[in-house]
Amino acid sequence: MSNFNDSLKGLTGHQIDMILNDGTKLSGQLAEVSTDYLTVYSSENETLYYPISQIQSVIKNSKYVEALPISDNYLKGEKISDVLSQSLLSWVVINGSGKVSYSGVLSAVEEDHIVLTQGKDRVYLKHSSVLNVYDGSKKTTSNDSASSSNQSSNNGSASEKQESSTSKSSAQQKNQASKKSGKNKKQQPAFYFYELEGVNSSREKTSK
């Protein structure tokens, strides 16, 4: 017979629904099953860590038959305390999906509680009260990608405009140079004509 953890390992990569002890229902992709917690990717591109002791039930979403690829970008450890230790001095959200949530800099991880710093305040939270943990420093949202894409697009447009402006300026300079050259060419025959006319006039006077 398999235990709860072993059964859940067969759902790795699948979309699941979870019911927590406080009645909260959550959905996401199961990334990993550890000794006393689950790693789940939420639909908001957040990596959440749920202590198994806080999970009432897990439901496999029948809409998604095949397991999906799993990103390796999450905190790893045997126990939830290992994840918390790796998040020290990072901005975290505790119980973000619950009725009462806490956020702040994780200042300490003690044997039976954690300490969050919120400005001038300190929050002492028992491990048994932690429904889920979210490390804000690990988030990569689609907005960031869109922003990066827009910035690249804007840079590309600016570069195109600059090239266009440069080519126009170069074309104008060539046109101006061409016009000057044309004027010089037109004036040159006239100069020689008047000069020759003066020479012929001098010859006529001499012959007379």
Beta strands, then each sheet from edge to edge (+ up, - down):
strand 1: 15-20
strand 2: 25-33
strand 3: 37-41
strand 4: 47-51
strand 5: 55-60
strand 6: 91-94
strand 7: 102-109
strand 8: 113-118
strand 9: 121-126
strand 10: 133-135
sheet 1: 5+ 1- 2+ 3- 4+ 10- 6+ 7- 8+ 9-
end
